């Protein structure tokens, strides 16, 4: 039986997960990665470390299996890096999607925000690649020197990893990752000459724009040569994990960030407070996705762990105790507010008092609250929502699940499979003729919770008042 290899490079680790042609997990390898943080706006990874972690995962899995038909690669979409075209050496750190170091420079383009949004499907924010690229050009001598000598490559993390991992040293970018540079035009599905000029990024430094399914080259795995046939973004792979896209579903994934998506087929969606993107492209056509983004997902728990010097894992069990006191409200601005507000909105803070468990509960609720706001934004863009498909490392938390279902007012299906990115990626690589079994999961019905809805209303009023004062 043929197998398909999913390479998932995430914010905390690199993984190589093998699935058979029926969608069953066969094997996996895992390597943690480091993250450097400096202040509230600088978040970096080491490019060589990311490459080495993936190579180690590939070697481990292929050392045990020799029936791998093809592979795919998924990465965090808005992370970017600069490297040398000739030898693949990184010339900059990998600037994480969470990195906002060039926000002040980017602010000069706010009068053109609507024009940029119409072409890219993105709001103007330093989370995307354009301002990161400009910072590297302006502040890293190795980058500016490589540009002068015609050796500079810059672009999405996925392009760098594909360049380093395949024998053919391709220099290309898929739509899901290219779009997050804020230099890629959704309408032409290529780099925009106007945006490239606006942000001052040399066009010849950017990779060739290709489709999601493409001949990306061959992974070197000992004596094996595995075709790399799909490259996409982590969140772009998630909705495919359990079957074809369903227009009456919202796909929610909670990892470092939290994302709420719904598919729109055959037409470019228009929702100025959300993001629009090409979620999949091949010779047969295109699928679009509307997306709401919560920056403070798992990263908000990391913030609390550092702030209170507590072990989050040991506290989570008590976060849904029936006799728990009302938690404080948490203004979750970790890594800045995502959709639909798109503001930095100041430092995170609690409104109200509580012990360690109550503060943790407040953070958990804030993630559900921010997702509820985004689900309200997504609701008008298609048929009435019938379900939420929930995935990610935080998806099994009962306190979070109960709150999200109650706030959304629809059933939530929570997959037992925690590696939704890898499973969706493998399914795209395999392109199976028969649907894959969705696997074990749990339905959660929405329950009435007037106290939760009252806290949500207070929290939203406080957050929007805080935003108004900063406007």
ZAMARGU-4260 file (C-alpha; in steps of 0.2 Angstrom, whole numbers, plus 5000, padded with zeros to 4 digits):
<rodrens>
0) 5000/5000/5000 | 5007/5017/4995 | 5010/5030/5008 | 5011/5049/5008 | 5022/5060/5018
5) 5016/5076/5026 | 5030/5088/5032 | 5023/5101/5044 | 5034/5115/5050 | 5025/5124/5064
10) 5029/5137/5077 | 5035/5124/5090 | 5041/5109/5081 | 5044/5101/5064 | 5035/5085/5060
15) 5035/5071/5047 | 5019/5061/5047 | 5016/5046/5036 | 4998/5042/5030 | 4993/5027/5020
20) 4981/5028/5005 | 4966/5026/5016 | 4971/5041/5027 | 4977/5031/5042 | 4992/5037/5051
25) 5007/5025/5049 | 5022/5033/5057 | 5028/5050/5063 | 5044/5059/5068 | 5045/5075/5078
30) 5059/5088/5082 | 5056/5103/5093 | 5063/5120/5087 | 5069/5135/5096 | 5061/5153/5096
35) 5069/5169/5100 | 5059/5183/5107 | 5065/5201/5110 | 5052/5212/5117 | 5034/5211/5112
40) 5037/5213/5093 | 5052/5202/5088 | 5049/5184/5086 | 5062/5174/5076 | 5068/5156/5071
45) 5085/5150/5064 | 5083/5145/5046 | 5096/5131/5047 | 5089/5124/5062 | 5072/5122/5054
50) 5080/5114/5039 | 5090/5102/5050 | 5074/5098/5060 | 5064/5093/5044 | 5079/5083/5037
55) 5080/5073/5053 | 5062/5069/5053 | 5062/5064/5035 | 5077/5052/5038 | 5069/5045/5053
60) 5053/5041/5044 | 5060/5035/5028 | 5073/5024/5037 | 5058/5014/5042 | 5047/5015/5026
65) 5051/5013/5008 | 5034/5014/5000 | 5032/5033/5000 | 5024/5038/4984 | 5024/5057/4987
70) 5026/5071/4999 | 5019/5088/5004 | 5025/5103/5014 | 5015/5115/5025 | 5022/5130/5034
75) 5016/5145/5044 | 5011/5156/5030 | 5017/5174/5035 | 5034/5169/5041 | 5048/5174/5029
80) 5066/5173/5027 | 5081/5180/5016 | 5094/5168/5009 | 5107/5166/4996 | 5101/5160/4979
85) 5117/5150/4975 | 5121/5141/4991 | 5104/5142/5001 | 5113/5150/5016 | 5101/5160/5027
90) 5105/5179/5026 | 5092/5183/5039 | 5083/5175/5053 | 5066/5167/5049 | 5055/5182/5055
95) 5039/5173/5062 | 5022/5178/5057 | 5020/5185/5075 | 5034/5197/5072 | 5029/5215/5070
100) 5046/5224/5071 | 5043/5236/5056 | 5025/5242/5061 | 5030/5260/5062 | 5037/5260/5045
105) 5022/5251/5038 | 5010/5264/5045 | 5014/5276/5031 | 5004/5266/5019 | 4988/5266/5029
110) 4980/5279/5017 | 4981/5265/5004 | 4975/5251/5015 | 4959/5249/5005 | 4968/5248/4989
115) 4980/5235/4996 | 4966/5225/5003 | 4957/5225/4987 | 4972/5217/4978 | 4979/5206/4991
120) 4963/5201/5001 | 4973/5206/5017 | 4972/5221/5029 | 4988/5231/5031 | 4998/5224/5045
125) 5016/5220/5050 | 5012/5202/5053 | 5013/5199/5034 | 5029/5198/5024 | 5031/5214/5015
130) 5037/5225/5030 | 5048/5211/5036 | 5057/5210/5019 | 5059/5229/5019 | 5066/5228/5037
135) 5079/5215/5031 | 5084/5225/5016 | 5086/5241/5027 | 5094/5233/5042 | 5104/5218/5037
140) 5120/5221/5028 | 5121/5203/5021 | 5104/5205/5013 | 5108/5222/5005 | 5124/5216/4999
145) 5117/5200/4991 | 5104/5211/4983 | 5117/5221/4975 | 5126/5206/4969 | 5111/5198/4962
150) 5111/5183/4974 | 5097/5188/4985 | 5082/5177/4987 | 5068/5182/4999 | 5050/5176/5002
155) 5039/5164/5012 | 5047/5151/5023 | 5040/5138/5012 | 5050/5144/4997 | 5066/5143/5007
160) 5063/5126/5014 | 5058/5119/4997 | 5074/5126/4990 | 5084/5118/5003 | 5075/5101/5004
165) 5074/5096/4986 | 5088/5091/4975 | 5083/5102/4961 | 5085/5118/4972 | 5068/5126/4965
170) 5064/5144/4968 | 5045/5145/4968 | 5030/5149/4979 | 5013/5142/4981 | 4998/5154/4982
175) 4994/5151/5000 | 5011/5156/5006 | 5014/5169/4992 | 4998/5179/4996 | 5004/5182/5014
180) 5019/5192/5008 | 5006/5206/5004 | 5015/5207/4987 | 5004/5194/4978 | 4988/5199/4968
185) 4973/5188/4971 | 4966/5193/4954 | 4981/5190/4943 | 4988/5176/4955 | 5006/5183/4953
190) 5017/5196/4961 | 5010/5213/4959 | 5021/5226/4950 | 5013/5240/4959 | 5014/5232/4977
195) 5032/5227/4974 | 5036/5245/4969 | 5026/5252/4984 | 5035/5242/4997 | 5052/5243/4988
200) 5055/5224/4987 | 5066/5219/4972 | 5055/5209/4960 | 5070/5198/4955 | 5072/5192/4973
205) 5055/5184/4974 | 5051/5166/4969 | 5042/5161/4954 | 5023/5160/4957 | 5016/5142/4954
210) 5000/5132/4959 | 4998/5122/4975 | 5000/5106/4966 | 5016/5107/4956 | 5032/5097/4952
215) 5042/5105/4966 | 5057/5092/4964 | 5062/5077/4974 | 5067/5075/4992 | 5083/5067/4996
220) 5080/5053/5008 | 5095/5041/5008 | 5093/5030/4992 | 5075/5036/4990 | 5069/5050/4980
225) 5052/5056/4985 | 5042/5068/4974 | 5037/5084/4983 | 5020/5088/4974 | 5011/5100/4986
230) 5016/5115/4995 | 5004/5125/5005 | 5001/5135/5021 | 4997/5126/5038 | 4980/5133/5040
235) 4976/5131/5021 | 4978/5112/5023 | 4967/5110/5039 | 4950/5111/5030 | 4954/5097/5019
240) 4959/5085/5034 | 4941/5077/5035 | 4935/5078/5017 | 4929/5090/5003 | 4926/5108/5008
245) 4908/5110/5015 | 4901/5128/5013 | 4890/5127/5029 | 4904/5123/5040 | 4916/5134/5049
250) 4934/5127/5051 | 4942/5132/5067 | 4960/5128/5071 | 4968/5132/5088 | 4987/5132/5089
255) 4999/5146/5092 | 4986/5157/5084 | 4968/5153/5082 | 4959/5153/5065 | 4941/5152/5059
260) 4938/5149/5040 | 4924/5145/5028 | 4925/5140/5010 | 4919/5151/4995 | 4919/5141/4979
265) 4920/5149/4962 | 4920/5168/4966 | 4931/5180/4975 | 4923/5184/4992 | 4922/5202/4998
270) 4923/5204/5017 | 4934/5219/5021 | 4936/5215/5040 | 4942/5197/5036 | 4955/5190/5025
275) 4952/5182/5008 | 4964/5169/5000 | 4966/5156/4988 | 4966/5140/4998 | 4969/5128/4984
280) 4974/5129/4966 | 4978/5116/4953 | 4975/5113/4934 | 4956/5110/4938 | 4953/5127/4947
285) 4952/5137/4962 | 4945/5137/4980 | 4944/5153/4990 | 4943/5155/5009 | 4937/5168/5020
290) 4947/5169/5036 | 4947/5176/5053 | 4963/5177/5063 | 4966/5177/5082 | 4984/5180/5086
295) 4983/5176/5104 | 4978/5157/5104 | 4991/5146/5112 | 5003/5160/5112 | 4991/5169/5125
300) 4993/5153/5136 | 5012/5155/5134 | 5011/5174/5139 | 5001/5169/5155 | 5014/5155/5159
305) 5028/5168/5158 | 5018/5182/5167 | 5012/5172/5182 | 5026/5159/5182 | 5014/5145/5182
310) 5013/5128/5174 | 4998/5129/5162 | 4996/5111/5159 | 4994/5108/5178 | 4980/5122/5179
315) 4970/5117/5164 | 4961/5103/5173 | 4954/5115/5185 | 4948/5128/5172 | 4931/5121/5170
320) 4927/5116/5188 | 4908/5118/5192 | 4911/5128/5208 | 4923/5140/5200 | 4921/5158/5204
325) 4918/5170/5189 | 4934/5173/5180 | 4942/5190/5176 | 4940/5197/5158 | 4956/5195/5148
330) 4960/5209/5135 | 4969/5197/5124 | 4980/5208/5113 | 4994/5195/5113 | 5004/5198/5097
335) 4991/5211/5093 | 4973/5210/5089 | 4969/5201/5073 | 4952/5201/5064 | 4940/5210/5063
340) 4949/5224/5073 | 4967/5224/5066 | 4975/5234/5080 | 4990/5232/5091 | 4978/5239/5105
345) 4991/5240/5119 | 4998/5226/5131 | 4987/5212/5137 | 4978/5214/5153 | 4965/5207/5165
350) 4950/5217/5170 | 4945/5210/5187 | 4954/5199/5200 | 4956/5180/5202 | 4967/5166/5207
355) 4979/5157/5195 | 4965/5145/5189 | 4953/5160/5187 | 4966/5169/5177 | 4969/5154/5166
360) 4950/5153/5163 | 4949/5171/5158 | 4963/5168/5145 | 4954/5152/5138 | 4937/5162/5137
365) 4946/5176/5128 | 4951/5164/5114 | 4933/5158/5113 | 4927/5176/5113 | 4938/5182/5099
370) 4933/5167/5089 | 4915/5171/5092 | 4917/5188/5085 | 4925/5181/5069 | 4911/5168/5067
375) 4899/5182/5067 | 4909/5191/5054 | 4909/5174/5043 | 4891/5171/5045 | 4884/5181/5031
380) 4895/5174/5018 | 4886/5158/5013 | 4872/5147/5019 | 4868/5147/5038 | 4882/5139/5048
385) 4877/5121/5053 | 4893/5116/5061 | 4910/5120/5067 | 4924/5108/5063 | 4937/5110/5077
390) 4955/5105/5076 | 4972/5109/5084 | 4982/5106/5100 | 4969/5115/5111 | 4954/5107/5103
395) 4952/5094/5117 | 4951/5106/5131 | 4933/5104/5138 | 4932/5122/5145 | 4936/5129/5128
400) 4925/5117/5119 | 4909/5121/5129 | 4912/5140/5128 | 4914/5140/5109 | 4899/5129/5106
405) 4888/5140/5118 | 4894/5156/5110 | 4892/5150/5092 | 4875/5142/5095 | 4880/5127/5083
410) 4886/5110/5085 | 4905/5108/5086 | 4914/5092/5080 | 4930/5090/5088 | 4942/5078/5080
415) 4953/5066/5090 | 4966/5068/5077 | 4977/5082/5083 | 4988/5084/5067 | 4974/5091/5056
420) 4987/5101/5045 | 4997/5085/5042 | 4981/5075/5038 | 4974/5088/5026 | 4991/5090/5018
425) 4993/5071/5015 | 4975/5070/5008 | 4979/5084/4995 | 4995/5075/4991 | 4986/5058/4989
430) 4971/5065/4980 | 4961/5049/4984 | 4947/5043/4973 | 4937/5038/4988 | 4934/5049/5003
435) 4945/5046/5018 | 4937/5041/5034 | 4935/5056/5045 | 4941/5046/5060 | 4935/5046/5078
440) 4928/5063/5084 | 4916/5070/5096 | 4900/5081/5093 | 4897/5094/5106 | 4879/5102/5107
445) 4878/5120/5111 | 4871/5123/5129 | 4862/5138/5136 | 4874/5148/5147 | 4867/5166/5151
450) 4882/5170/5162 | 4895/5166/5148 | 4885/5177/5136 | 4884/5191/5149 | 4903/5190/5151
455) 4905/5190/5132 | 4895/5206/5130 | 4905/5215/5144 | 4921/5209/5137 | 4917/5215/5119
460) 4911/5232/5126 | 4927/5234/5136 | 4938/5229/5121 | 4929/5240/5108 | 4930/5255/5120
465) 4948/5252/5123 | 4951/5252/5104 | 4940/5267/5102 | 4951/5277/5114 | 4967/5272/5104
470) 4959/5277/5088
</rodrens>
